[in-house]
C-alpha cells in the first residue's frame, strides 16, 4: 500500500518536473542569450522578492544585448533591453502583441479577490477583441500634443506626491 502511494507521488513529481523543464532549452536553440532555468521556479527564485526587482538582475546581466531570454516557471519569457526596440513593439507593432499572457497565466494572476478583478481590466491585462477596442478608444487620447499638454499637470502632481511621501516618511508611516 505505502509503496503504491510512494510510486504515485514519485510519478507526479516527475511529471511536474518534466512539465516545468520541457522548455528550458528554447532560448539556447534560438541562439538568444538567456538565464538558465532551474526547477521549479525557472530563472529566478520568486520567493526572494517582487518579480520586477528579481528580473532587474537579468537586465543588468545582459546590458549590451537588445534582448535576452529567461524562464518563469516553465514558460519562456523575452526581456527587452533596447528602448527603441521596445518602443517599436509597444507603439508600431502593438497589433501583433494583443495577448501578452497565455490564458493559463492570466487566470493564475487574476484569480484572487475583488482587487484582482479590477486589475484584470487594465489595458496591459485584457486580451483579444476587448483589448483592440480599448486600445482604439485610448489611442486618440495619448497623442504627442495631448501628452505635452498634460506634462505640466503631471509634474505638479509628482511634486505634490513627493512632498506627501517625504512628510509620511518623516512621521514614520
LUMDO-166431 format. One line per field, with one value per residue: x, y, z of N, C-alpha, C, O in turn. Coordinates in Angstrom, 1 decimal, decimal comma. Example, Ala and Ser with C-alpha at 12.3 -4.5 7.8 and 13.67 -1.06 7.14 Angstrom:
n.X <- c(13,2|12,8) $
n.Y <- c(-5,7|-2,2) $
n.Z <- c(7,8|7,1) $
ca.X <- c(12,3|13,7) $
ca.Y <- c(-4,5|-1,1) $
ca.Z <- c(7,8|7,1) $
c.X <- c(13,2|12,9) $
c.Y <- c(-3,3|0,0) $
c.Z <- c(7,8|7,9) $
o.X <- c(14,2|13,4) $
o.Y <- c(-3,3|1,1) $
o.Z <- c(8,5|8,0) $
//
This chain:
n.X <- c(0,8|1,8|4,0|2,8|1,6|3,8|5,1|3,2|3,2|5,9|5,8|4,0|5,6|7,7|6,3|5,5|8,1|9,0|7,1|7,6|10,3|10,4|10,7|13,1|15,3|14,7|15,6|18,3|18,4|17,4|19,5|19,6|20,8|20,6|19,2|19,8|17,3|15,9|14,5|12,0|11,2|12,2|14,2|14,5|14,4|11,5|10,6|12,2|11,6|9,8|8,7|9,6|11,9|13,4|13,8|15,2|17,8|18,4|18,3|20,5|22,5|22,8|23,5|24,4|23,1|20,3|18,0|17,0|16,6|14,6|13,2|10,0|8,7|7,9|7,7|8,9|10,3|10,7|13,0|13,3|15,9|16,6|15,6|14,6|13,7|11,8|10,0|9,2|7,9|5,8|4,5|4,4|4,1|2,1|-0,3|0,4|0,9|-1,3|-2,3|-0,6|-0,1|-0,5|-3,5|-3,7|-1,8|-2,8|-5,2|-4,2|-2,9|-4,9|-6,8|-7,6|-9,1|-11,6|-10,0|-8,2|-9,9|-10,4|-7,8|-7,5|-8,8|-7,2|-5,3|-3,0|-3,6|-6,0|-7,3|-7,5|-10,3|-11,5|-9,3|-8,4|-10,5|-10,4|-7,9|-8,1|-9,9|-8,4|-6,1|-6,4|-6,4|-3,9|-2,1|0,9|0,8|-1,2|-0,2|2,1|0,7|-0,4|1,8|2,7|0,8|1,2|3,8|3,3|1,6|3,3|5,3|3,7|3,0|5,6|6,3|4,3|5,0|7,5|6,8|5,2|7,2|8,9|7,2|7,1|5,3) $
n.Y <- c(-1,2|1,3|1,5|1,8|4,3|5,9|5,5|6,6|9,3|9,9|9,5|11,7|13,8|13,6|14,0|16,7|17,9|17,4|18,8|21,4|21,8|21,4|23,4|24,5|24,7|26,3|29,1|28,8|27,1|28,9|30,7|32,9|35,0|34,0|33,4|30,6|28,1|26,7|24,0|24,6|27,1|28,4|30,8|32,5|32,8|33,3|33,7|35,4|38,1|40,9|40,4|42,4|43,5|41,2|40,4|42,5|41,8|40,2|42,1|43,6|41,8|41,4|43,9|44,9|43,6|43,5|42,1|39,4|36,1|34,4|32,3|31,8|30,0|27,3|28,7|30,3|33,6|36,7|39,3|42,7|44,9|47,1|50,3|51,5|49,3|48,3|50,4|50,3|47,8|48,2|50,5|50,7|48,0|47,0|45,7|43,1|42,0|41,3|39,5|39,2|37,6|34,1|32,2|30,5|31,6|34,1|33,5|32,5|34,7|36,5|35,4|36,0|38,1|40,8|43,0|42,0|41,5|44,1|44,9|43,2|44,4|46,4|47,9|46,5|44,0|42,9|41,0|39,9|40,8|42,6|44,0|45,2|47,0|48,7|49,7|51,1|53,0|54,5|55,4|57,9|59,6|59,8|61,3|62,9|65,7|66,1|64,7|66,3|68,6|67,7|67,4|69,5|69,3|66,7|67,0|68,8|67,3|65,2|66,5|67,2|64,7|63,7|65,4|64,8|62,1|62,3|63,7|61,7|59,8|61,0|61,1|58,5|56,7) $
n.Z <- c(0,0|0,9|-0,7|-3,3|-3,0|-2,6|-5,1|-6,8|-6,0|-6,6|-9,4|-10,0|-9,2|-11,0|-13,4|-13,0|-12,8|-15,5|-17,0|-16,1|-16,9|-19,6|-21,6|-21,2|-22,9|-25,0|-25,5|-25,9|-28,2|-30,1|-30,2|-28,5|-26,0|-22,6|-19,3|-17,5|-16,7|-13,8|-11,8|-9,4|-10,2|-12,4|-14,0|-11,9|-8,4|-7,2|-4,6|-3,4|-3,6|-5,2|-8,6|-10,4|-9,2|-9,0|-11,7|-12,7|-12,3|-14,6|-16,7|-16,0|-16,2|-18,9|-20,3|-22,8|-24,7|-27,0|-26,4|-24,2|-22,9|-20,5|-17,9|-16,6|-14,2|-16,1|-18,5|-21,3|-21,4|-22,9|-22,4|-22,9|-23,6|-25,2|-25,8|-28,1|-29,6|-27,8|-27,9|-30,5|-30,6|-28,7|-29,7|-32,7|-33,5|-32,0|-32,6|-33,1|-30,8|-29,1|-27,1|-24,4|-22,3|-21,8|-21,6|-19,3|-17,6|-17,3|-15,9|-13,5|-12,5|-11,9|-10,2|-7,7|-5,2|-5,2|-5,9|-7,8|-9,9|-10,7|-11,5|-13,6|-15,6|-16,7|-19,4|-20,1|-19,3|-20,4|-23,2|-26,6|-28,6|-26,9|-25,9|-28,3|-28,9|-26,6|-26,9|-29,3|-28,5|-26,6|-28,0|-29,5|-27,3|-26,3|-27,9|-29,1|-28,8|-27,0|-24,8|-24,2|-23,4|-21,0|-19,5|-17,7|-15,7|-14,7|-13,7|-11,7|-10,0|-9,4|-7,9|-5,7|-4,7|-4,1|-2,0|-0,1|0,3|1,5|3,8|5,1|5,4|7,2|9,4|10,0|8,8) $
ca.X <- c(0,0|2,7|4,8|2,0|1,4|5,1|5,3|2,3|3,8|7,1|5,4|3,5|6,7|8,4|5,5|5,7|9,4|9,1|6,2|8,2|11,6|10,4|11,0|14,3|16,3|14,2|16,4|19,6|18,1|17,2|20,7|19,3|21,4|19,5|19,5|19,3|16,2|16,1|13,3|10,7|10,8|12,7|15,4|14,6|13,6|10,5|10,4|13,2|11,1|8,9|9,2|10,3|13,2|14,2|14,1|16,2|19,1|18,6|18,6|21,8|23,4|22,9|23,3|24,8|22,2|19,0|17,0|17,5|15,6|14,6|12,0|9,1|8,2|8,3|7,4|10,0|9,9|11,7|13,2|13,8|16,8|16,8|14,5|14,0|13,0|10,6|9,1|8,7|7,0|4,7|3,8|4,2|3,7|1,2|-1,4|0,9|1,1|-2,6|-2,4|0,7|-0,1|-1,4|-4,8|-3,5|-1,1|-3,8|-6,1|-3,5|-2,5|-6,1|-7,7|-7,8|-10,4|-12,2|-9,0|-7,7|-10,9|-10,2|-6,5|-7,6|-9,4|-6,3|-5,0|-1,9|-4,1|-7,1|-6,9|-8,4|-11,1|-11,7|-8,0|-8,4|-11,5|-10,0|-6,7|-8,5|-10,5|-7,3|-5,1|-6,6|-6,2|-2,5|-1,2|2,1|0,4|-2,0|0,8|2,8|-0,2|-0,6|3,1|2,8|-0,1|1,8|4,9|2,7|1,1|4,5|5,9|2,8|3,2|6,9|6,2|3,5|5,7|8,6|6,2|4,8|8,4|9,4|6,3|7,3|4,2) $
ca.Y <- c(0,0|2,5|1,5|2,3|5,7|6,5|5,4|7,6|10,6|10,0|9,8|13,0|14,7|13,5|14,7|18,2|18,3|17,4|19,9|22,7|22,0|21,0|24,5|25,2|24,8|27,2|30,3|28,3|26,6|30,1|31,5|34,1|35,0|33,7|32,9|29,2|27,8|25,5|23,6|24,7|28,5|28,9|31,5|33,3|32,3|34,4|33,8|36,4|39,5|41,2|40,0|43,5|43,6|40,0|40,3|43,5|41,1|39,8|43,3|44,0|40,7|41,5|45,3|45,3|42,9|44,2|41,3|38,2|35,2|33,8|31,4|32,0|28,6|26,6|29,5|31,2|35,0|37,6|40,6|43,7|46,0|48,2|51,2|51,7|48,0|48,2|51,4|49,7|46,7|48,8|51,5|50,3|46,6|46,6|44,8|41,7|41,6|41,5|38,6|39,2|36,4|33,0|32,2|29,9|32,5|35,1|33,0|32,4|36,0|37,3|34,5|36,4|38,7|41,9|43,9|41,3|41,7|45,5|44,9|42,4|45,3|47,4|47,8|45,5|42,7|42,4|40,3|39,7|41,9|43,7|44,8|46,0|48,0|49,6|50,4|52,1|54,1|55,2|55,9|59,4|60,4|59,9|61,8|63,6|67,0|66,0|64,3|67,5|69,5|67,1|67,3|70,4|68,8|65,6|67,4|69,4|66,2|64,5|67,3|67,1|63,3|63,6|66,1|64,0|60,9|62,8|64,0|60,5|59,1|61,6|60,7|57,1|55,9) $
ca.Z <- c(0,0|1,0|-1,9|-4,4|-2,7|-2,9|-6,6|-7,4|-5,7|-7,4|-10,8|-10,1|-9,1|-12,3|-14,4|-12,7|-13,2|-16,9|-17,4|-15,8|-17,5|-21,0|-22,5|-20,7|-24,0|-26,1|-25,9|-26,5|-29,6|-30,9|-30,2|-27,7|-24,7|-21,6|-18,0|-17,5|-15,8|-12,8|-11,3|-10,0|-10,4|-13,7|-14,0|-10,7|-7,2|-6,9|-3,2|-3,0|-3,8|-6,3|-9,9|-11,0|-8,6|-9,3|-13,1|-12,9|-12,4|-16,0|-17,5|-15,6|-16,7|-20,4|-20,6|-24,2|-25,6|-27,2|-25,7|-23,6|-22,5|-19,1|-17,7|-15,5|-14,0|-17,3|-19,6|-21,8|-21,4|-23,5|-21,8|-23,9|-23,0|-26,1|-25,7|-29,4|-29,9|-27,0|-28,4|-31,8|-30,2|-28,0|-30,5|-34,1|-33,7|-30,9|-33,0|-33,2|-29,4|-28,4|-25,9|-23,9|-21,4|-22,2|-20,8|-18,0|-16,7|-17,0|-14,9|-12,2|-11,9|-11,5|-9,6|-6,3|-4,8|-6,0|-6,5|-9,0|-11,0|-11,2|-12,2|-14,8|-16,6|-17,3|-20,8|-20,3|-18,9|-21,2|-24,3|-27,7|-29,2|-25,9|-26,0|-29,6|-28,7|-25,6|-27,4|-30,3|-27,8|-25,9|-28,9|-29,7|-26,1|-25,9|-29,0|-28,5|-28,4|-25,7|-23,7|-23,9|-22,7|-19,7|-18,7|-16,6|-14,6|-14,2|-12,9|-10,5|-9,1|-8,9|-6,8|-4,5|-4,2|-3,5|-0,7|0,8|0,7|2,4|5,1|5,7|5,8|8,5|10,5|10,2|8,3) $
c.X <- c(0,9|3,6|4,1|1,8|2,7|5,4|4,4|2,8|5,1|6,8|4,8|4,6|7,5|7,7|5,6|7,0|9,5|8,3|6,9|9,5|11,6|10,9|12,4|15,4|15,9|15,1|17,7|19,4|17,9|18,4|20,5|20,0|20,3|20,1|18,9|18,2|16,5|14,7|13,1|10,4|11,2|14,0|15,6|13,9|12,7|10,1|11,3|12,7|10,1|9,5|10,0|11,7|14,1|14,6|15,1|17,6|19,4|19,0|20,0|22,9|23,7|22,7|23,6|23,9|20,9|17,9|17,7|16,4|15,7|13,3|11,3|8,3|8,7|8,1|8,6|9,5|11,0|11,8|13,8|14,6|16,8|15,5|13,8|13,2|11,7|9,6|8,4|7,7|5,7|3,9|3,4|3,7|2,7|0,1|-1,0|1,0|-0,2|-2,6|-1,0|0,9|-0,9|-2,5|-4,6|-2,8|-2,0|-4,7|-5,5|-3,2|-3,7|-7,1|-8,1|-9,1|-10,8|-11,1|-8,4|-8,6|-10,7|-8,9|-6,6|-8,2|-8,5|-5,8|-3,9|-2,4|-5,2|-6,5|-7,9|-9,1|-11,4|-10,5|-8,0|-9,3|-11,0|-8,7|-7,1|-9,2|-9,5|-6,3|-5,2|-6,3|-4,8|-1,6|-0,1|1,7|-0,4|-1,1|1,6|2,0|-0,4|0,7|3,2|1,9|0,5|3,0|4,4|2,3|2,3|5,2|5,0|2,9|4,5|6,9|5,4|4,2|6,8|8,0|5,8|6,1|9,0|8,5|6,4|6,1|4,5) $
c.Y <- c(1,3|2,6|2,1|3,8|6,4|6,5|6,5|9,0|10,9|10,3|11,2|14,1|14,7|14,2|16,3|18,7|18,4|18,6|21,2|22,9|21,7|22,1|25,1|25,3|25,7|28,3|29,8|27,8|27,8|31,0|32,8|34,0|34,8|33,4|31,5|29,0|26,7|25,2|24,1|26,1|29,0|29,6|32,2|32,6|33,5|34,5|34,9|37,8|39,6|40,8|41,1|43,6|42,4|40,0|41,5|42,9|40,7|41,0|43,8|43,0|40,9|42,9|45,7|44,6|43,6|43,4|40,1|37,3|34,7|33,0|31,7|30,7|27,8|27,4|30,3|32,6|35,8|38,9|41,5|44,7|47,2|49,0|51,4|50,5|47,9|49,2|50,9|48,7|47,3|49,8|51,1|48,9|46,1|45,6|43,4|41,2|41,8|40,8|38,4|38,0|35,3|32,9|31,5|30,8|33,6|34,7|32,9|33,7|36,8|36,4|34,9|37,1|39,8|42,8|43,3|41,5|43,1|45,5|44,2|43,3|46,3|47,0|46,7|44,1|42,1|41,8|40,4|41,0|43,0|44,6|45,7|47,2|49,1|50,4|51,4|53,3|55,0|55,9|57,4|60,2|60,7|60,3|62,6|65,0|67,0|65,6|65,5|68,5|69,0|67,2|68,2|69,9|67,6|66,0|68,0|68,3|65,4|65,2|67,1|65,7|63,1|64,2|65,3|62,7|61,2|63,1|62,7|59,7|59,7|61,3|59,2|56,2|55,1) $
c.Z <- c(0,0|-0,2|-3,1|-4,2|-3,1|-4,4|-7,3|-7,2|-6,5|-8,9|-11,0|-10,0|-10,4|-13,4|-14,2|-13,1|-14,8|-17,5|-17,3|-16,6|-19,0|-22,0|-22,2|-21,8|-25,1|-26,5|-26,5|-27,9|-30,5|-31,0|-29,4|-26,4|-23,6|-20,3|-17,8|-16,4|-14,9|-12,2|-9,8|-10,5|-11,8|-13,5|-12,6|-9,6|-6,8|-5,5|-2,6|-3,1|-4,9|-7,6|-10,6|-10,5|-8,9|-10,7|-13,5|-13,1|-13,9|-16,9|-17,2|-16,1|-18,2|-20,8|-22,1|-25,2|-25,8|-26,5|-25,1|-23,2|-21,1|-19,0|-16,5|-15,3|-15,3|-18,6|-20,0|-21,9|-22,0|-22,8|-22,8|-23,1|-23,9|-26,1|-27,0|-29,9|-29,1|-27,5|-29,7|-31,5|-29,6|-28,8|-31,9|-34,3|-32,7|-31,3|-33,2|-31,8|-28,5|-27,1|-25,4|-22,9|-22,0|-21,2|-19,4|-17,1|-16,3|-15,9|-13,5|-11,6|-11,4|-10,9|-8,1|-6,1|-5,8|-6,6|-7,7|-10,1|-11,5|-12,0|-13,5|-15,9|-17,2|-18,7|-21,0|-19,9|-19,7|-22,5|-25,5|-28,2|-28,2|-25,8|-27,2|-29,4|-27,8|-26,2|-28,5|-29,6|-27,1|-26,8|-29,2|-28,5|-25,8|-27,1|-28,3|-28,1|-27,1|-24,5|-23,3|-23,1|-21,2|-18,8|-17,5|-15,4|-13,9|-13,3|-11,6|-9,5|-8,6|-7,8|-5,5|-3,9|-3,5|-2,1|0,3|1,2|1,7|3,8|5,8|6,2|7,1|9,7|10,8|9,8|7,1) $
o.X <- c(0,7|3,9|4,6|1,9|2,7|5,9|4,9|2,8|5,3|7,4|5,1|4,6|8,0|8,3|5,7|7,1|10,1|8,7|6,9|9,8|12,6|11,4|12,7|16,4|16,6|15,4|18,2|20,3|18,3|18,5|21,2|19,9|19,2|21,3|17,7|18,2|17,4|13,8|14,1|9,4|10,7|14,9|16,7|12,9|13,1|9,3|11,1|13,5|9,7|10,7|10,9|12,7|15,3|15,8|15,7|18,4|20,6|19,8|20,7|24,0|24,8|21,8|23,0|23,9|20,4|16,9|18,8|15,2|16,8|12,5|11,8|7,5|9,9|8,4|9,2|8,4|12,2|10,8|14,7|14,2|17,0|14,4|12,6|12,1|10,7|8,4|7,2|6,6|4,6|2,7|2,3|2,8|2,6|-0,3|-1,8|1,3|-0,1|-3,0|-0,3|2,0|-2,0|-2,4|-5,2|-3,1|-2,0|-5,0|-6,1|-3,3|-3,6|-8,3|-8,8|-10,1|-10,5|-11,3|-8,0|-8,2|-10,9|-8,9|-5,9|-8,0|-8,9|-5,9|-4,0|-1,7|-5,3|-5,4|-9,1|-8,5|-11,4|-10,6|-7,7|-9,0|-11,1|-8,6|-6,6|-9,2|-9,6|-5,8|-4,2|-6,0|-4,4|-0,6|-0,2|2,2|-0,2|-1,3|1,9|2,5|-0,6|0,6|3,6|2,3|0,5|3,2|4,9|2,5|2,2|5,7|5,5|3,0|4,6|7,5|5,8|4,2|7,1|8,6|6,0|6,0|9,4|9,0|5,9|5,9|3,7) $
o.Y <- c(2,2|3,7|2,9|4,6|7,5|7,5|7,1|9,8|12,0|11,1|11,8|15,1|15,8|14,9|17,0|19,7|19,4|19,2|22,1|24,0|21,8|21,8|26,1|26,0|25,9|28,4|30,5|28,1|27,7|32,0|33,8|33,0|35,4|33,1|31,3|29,7|25,8|26,1|24,0|26,2|30,0|29,1|32,5|32,0|34,5|35,5|35,4|38,7|38,6|40,9|40,8|43,8|42,5|39,6|41,4|43,4|40,8|40,9|44,3|43,4|40,5|43,2|46,6|44,9|44,3|44,1|39,7|37,8|34,7|33,0|31,9|30,3|27,7|26,9|31,0|32,9|35,5|39,6|41,1|45,4|48,3|48,5|51,4|50,6|47,6|48,9|51,1|48,6|46,9|49,9|51,1|48,7|44,9|44,8|42,5|40,0|42,4|41,3|37,5|37,5|35,6|33,4|32,0|30,9|34,1|35,5|33,3|33,9|37,6|36,6|34,1|36,7|39,8|43,2|44,0|41,6|43,3|46,1|44,5|42,9|47,1|45,8|46,0|43,2|40,9|42,1|40,8|42,1|44,2|45,8|46,9|48,3|50,3|51,6|52,5|54,4|56,3|56,9|58,1|61,4|61,7|59,7|63,0|65,5|67,9|66,1|65,7|69,2|69,8|67,0|67,8|70,1|67,4|65,4|67,8|68,4|64,9|64,5|67,0|65,5|62,5|63,7|65,2|62,4|60,5|62,7|62,6|59,0|58,9|61,2|58,8|55,1|54,4) $
o.Z <- c(-0,8|-0,6|-3,9|-5,2|-3,7|-4,9|-8,2|-8,1|-7,0|-9,5|-12,0|-10,8|-10,9|-14,2|-15,2|-13,7|-15,3|-18,4|-18,1|-17,0|-19,7|-23,1|-22,8|-21,6|-26,1|-27,7|-27,4|-28,7|-31,7|-31,7|-29,7|-25,7|-23,7|-20,1|-18,0|-15,4|-15,2|-12,1|-9,1|-11,3|-12,3|-12,8|-12,3|-9,8|-6,2|-5,1|-1,5|-2,8|-5,5|-7,8|-11,3|-11,3|-9,1|-11,0|-14,6|-13,8|-14,3|-17,7|-18,1|-16,3|-18,6|-21,6|-22,6|-26,4|-24,9|-26,1|-25,5|-23,0|-20,5|-19,9|-15,4|-16,1|-15,4|-19,7|-19,2|-22,3|-21,8|-22,7|-23,5|-22,2|-23,4|-26,4|-27,1|-30,4|-29,6|-27,5|-29,9|-32,2|-30,0|-28,6|-32,3|-35,1|-32,4|-30,5|-33,2|-31,6|-27,5|-26,0|-25,8|-22,8|-22,6|-20,1|-18,5|-15,9|-15,2|-15,0|-12,5|-10,4|-10,4|-11,2|-7,5|-6,6|-7,0|-7,7|-8,7|-11,3|-12,7|-13,1|-14,4|-17,1|-18,0|-19,0|-22,0|-20,1|-19,8|-22,9|-25,2|-28,3|-28,5|-25,6|-27,0|-29,8|-28,0|-25,9|-28,5|-30,2|-27,0|-26,4|-29,1|-28,6|-25,3|-27,4|-27,2|-27,1|-26,3|-23,4|-22,1|-22,2|-20,3|-17,6|-16,5|-14,2|-12,7|-12,2|-10,5|-8,3|-7,4|-6,8|-4,4|-2,7|-2,5|-1,1|1,4|2,4|2,6|4,8|7,0|7,2|8,0|10,8|11,8|10,2|6,5) $
//
